[in-house]
């Protein structure tokens, strides 16, 4: 895909059902997700070194309320009533060693990404962007605030 092509909203497939944003069908109800390098001040060279920092452990009503400010309410309602619009968050990605990363806008330049559990299946930041592909270039890590 060309580096000039901007896809600000790739389809997000998420199988992390312990996240408060997950809904059946591997759909993410967040308004925006943030894909980061797992360790600050490092660069990712494999999908295991990436995280979806939007992950919020599903813990009853408290967890839902804590994450309510990042729910795509309009598309969530439309998805539930079957209007046909796909519920999908925007994706901000600062993993600039991924071949799909748009260095100018911190966007993901691919049609679809997949978020899964890490192999050890721990619940604290236990996610990987399995779409990550190392571009072979190690660059300075950016901090996300």
C-alpha positions as CSV (number, residue, x, y, z in Angstrom):
1,X,0.0,0.0,0.0
2,X,1.3,3.5,-0.8
3,X,2.6,5.7,2.0
4,X,0.4,8.5,0.7
5,X,-2.8,6.5,1.3
6,X,-4.5,7.4,4.6
7,X,-6.9,4.9,6.1
8,X,-7.8,6.6,9.4
9,X,-10.3,4.0,10.4
10,X,-9.2,0.4,9.5
11,X,-11.5,-2.3,10.6
12,X,-10.6,-3.5,14.0
13,X,-11.1,-7.2,14.9
14,X,-10.5,-7.8,18.6
15,X,-10.7,-11.2,20.3
16,X,-9.8,-9.8,23.8
17,X,-13.1,-10.6,25.5
18,X,-11.8,-9.6,28.9
19,X,-11.8,-6.0,27.7
20,X,-14.7,-3.7,28.7
21,X,-14.8,-2.5,25.0
22,X,-15.2,-6.0,23.5
23,X,-18.6,-7.0,22.3
24,X,-19.7,-10.4,20.7
25,X,-18.5,-10.8,17.2
26,X,-14.9,-9.7,18.1
27,X,-16.0,-6.0,17.8
28,X,-14.4,-3.1,19.6
29,X,-16.8,-0.5,21.0
30,X,-14.1,2.1,21.8
31,X,-14.2,5.4,20.0
32,X,-10.4,5.3,19.5
33,X,-7.7,2.7,20.3
34,X,-4.0,3.4,20.9
35,X,-1.4,1.0,19.6
36,X,1.9,1.5,21.4
37,X,5.3,0.0,21.9
38,X,5.1,-2.3,24.9
39,X,8.1,-0.8,26.6
40,X,8.6,3.0,26.7
41,X,11.8,4.2,25.1
42,X,12.2,1.1,22.9
43,X,11.1,0.2,19.4
44,X,9.0,-2.9,18.6
45,X,10.4,-5.5,16.3
46,X,7.7,-8.1,16.7
47,X,3.9,-8.1,17.4
48,X,4.7,-9.4,20.9
49,X,6.3,-6.0,21.7
50,X,3.1,-4.0,20.9
51,X,0.0,-3.3,23.0
52,X,-3.4,-1.9,22.7
53,X,-3.2,0.6,25.6
54,X,-7.0,1.1,25.4
55,X,-7.5,-2.3,27.0
56,X,-9.5,-1.9,30.1
57,X,-10.2,-5.1,32.1
58,X,-13.9,-5.9,32.2
59,X,-14.7,-5.7,35.9
60,X,-18.4,-5.2,36.2
61,X,-20.1,-1.8,36.3
62,X,-17.0,0.1,37.6
63,X,-14.9,-0.9,34.6
64,X,-17.7,0.0,32.2
65,X,-18.1,3.4,33.8
66,X,-14.3,4.1,33.8
67,X,-14.2,3.4,30.0
68,X,-17.5,5.2,29.1
69,X,-15.7,8.3,27.9
70,X,-14.1,6.3,25.1
71,X,-17.2,4.4,23.7
72,X,-18.4,5.2,20.2
73,X,-22.0,5.6,21.4
74,X,-23.6,6.4,18.0
75,X,-22.1,3.5,16.1
76,X,-22.6,1.2,19.2
77,X,-26.4,2.0,19.1
78,X,-26.5,1.5,15.3
79,X,-24.7,-1.8,15.5
80,X,-27.2,-3.0,18.2
81,X,-30.3,-2.1,16.1
82,X,-28.8,-3.5,12.9
83,X,-28.7,-0.3,10.8
84,X,-25.8,-1.8,8.9
85,X,-23.1,0.5,9.9
86,X,-20.0,-1.3,11.2
87,X,-19.0,-0.3,14.8
88,X,-15.3,0.6,14.5
89,X,-12.9,2.7,16.5
90,X,-10.3,5.1,15.0
91,X,-6.8,3.8,15.4
92,X,-3.9,5.9,16.7
93,X,-0.6,4.0,16.3
94,X,2.9,5.2,17.4
95,X,4.6,2.0,16.6
96,X,6.7,3.6,13.9
97,X,8.7,0.4,13.1
98,X,5.6,-1.2,11.6
99,X,5.4,-1.2,7.8
100,X,1.8,0.0,8.0
101,X,2.6,3.1,10.2
102,X,2.0,6.5,8.7
103,X,4.9,8.6,10.2
104,X,3.2,11.9,9.5
105,X,-0.1,11.2,11.2
106,X,0.4,8.2,13.5
107,X,-2.3,6.4,11.5
108,X,-2.4,2.8,10.4
109,X,-2.3,2.3,6.6
110,X,-4.0,-1.0,6.3
111,X,-7.7,-2.0,5.8
112,X,-8.0,-4.2,8.9
113,X,-6.0,-4.8,12.1
114,X,-6.4,-7.6,14.7
115,X,-5.9,-7.3,18.4
116,X,-5.4,-10.5,20.4
117,X,-4.3,-11.8,23.8
118,X,-0.6,-12.1,24.5
119,X,0.5,-15.8,24.8
120,X,0.7,-15.7,28.6
121,X,-2.9,-14.4,28.7
122,X,-2.4,-12.1,31.6
123,X,-5.1,-9.4,32.0
124,X,-2.9,-6.3,32.6
125,X,-2.1,-4.8,29.2
126,X,-2.4,-8.3,27.8
127,X,-2.8,-7.4,24.1
128,X,-0.8,-7.6,20.9
129,X,-1.5,-5.9,17.5
130,X,-1.1,-9.1,15.5
131,X,-1.1,-7.1,12.2
132,X,2.2,-5.6,13.1
133,X,5.0,-6.3,10.6
134,X,8.5,-5.0,11.3
135,X,9.7,-2.7,8.6
136,X,13.4,-3.4,9.3
137,X,14.1,0.1,10.4
138,X,14.7,0.9,14.1
139,X,13.7,4.5,14.9
140,X,13.4,6.6,18.0
141,X,10.4,5.7,20.1
142,X,7.8,8.4,20.5
143,X,6.0,9.0,23.8
144,X,2.2,9.0,23.7
145,X,0.5,11.3,26.0
